[in-house]
Amino acid sequence: MRPDRFDSWLTVDAKGLYCRPGRFHIDPNGGAERAIVTHGHSDHARPGHQHVLATRETLAIMEQRLGQAARHGTQALAYGETIAIGDVAVRLVPAGHVLGSAQVVIEWKGARAVISGDYKRSADPTCAPYELVPCDLFVTEATFALPVFQHGDAGQEVAKLLTSVRQFPERAHVVGVYGLGKCQRLIALIRQAGYERPIYLHGALAACCALYVSFGVPLGPLKSATEAERGEMRGEIVLAPPSALADRWSRRLPDPLTAFASGWMRVRARARQQGIELPLVISDHADWNELTRTIAETGAGEVWVTHGREDALLHHIETTGRRGRALALVGREDEDQ
């Protein structure tokens, strides 16, 4: 193993990205002996590991969603705290993606690699902001790695939602949101815009909101949409998982106006296909400009791409004189866009 040859000590096996000198996986697919988990989304935080290291918030999310974070033990690591795993130095720094999300910074024999997990650089009142770490190797996601994806100002998207609520006071505005991160961020942005009325939640969203509140994230008054009377939700904002927008659950809402908060709503044809009346371009992932800016600002001479729209980003990486590589990691999905 040579420190200057990252592919000699950071390798990909059946479980995912493996640090050979530290003998641990990062966001493994399942059943690893030792795992470092970047955040709580199900395509990164999987069951069955023997030992897990993550932020305190991520461990709590894993326990809530999986029942347990690991079979034989967990270790919480605070942002900025450095520990030694063998002769590898490891620390976690904020990724700005969701509550507790972290980049994994690995240093071995003078070489530094940063594994970003999922990240964004736009403002989010519900989690710590992204922290840039200069490095030799940057391992980045590429969920929205096409120039067409430029997410814009989430506050303006929230303003569109609130304008529609005022214009159509007889209709319930039901917004599709991913349960971890997007739901809580949208609520917080709505509160920042001055909206103080109760926000109604599908039952599947309640537990994660309560967890955020337990970590000191204020969300304001929330009510159960399932327990509310139909007429009570007229003119109100109702949040639900995307899968609930077209099922029987939404039929009990008074004249529902369907919205969806996602980076994919930049593609209008996709919104039309899904029957979305009010697409809200709000993403918890870096857009094209954030991806390319971050790669440049890390100063990394080598960049690996873990999942998403790899081809365009790899082409960009190579045009800047950096070495690029696509990693074939199993199980990276679209839970949280």
Buried (B, 14 or more C-beta within 10 A) or exposed (E): EEBEEBEEBBEBEEBBBBBBBBEBBBBBBBBBEBBBBBBBBBBBBBBBBEBBBBBBBBBBBBBBBBEBBBEEEBBBBEBEEEEEBEEBBBBBBBBBBBBBBBBBBBBBEEBBBBBBBBBBBBEBBBBBEBBBBEBBBBBBBBBBBBEEBBBEEBEEBBEBBBEBBEEBEEBBBBBBBBBBBBBBBBBBBBBEEEBEEBBBBBBBBBEBBEBBBEBEBEBBEBBEBEEBEEEBBBBBBBBBBBEBBEEEBBEBBBEBBBBBBBBBBBBEEBBEEBEBBBBBBBBBBBBBEBBBBBBEEBEBEBBBBBBBBBEBBBEBBEEEEBEBBBBEBEBBEBBBB
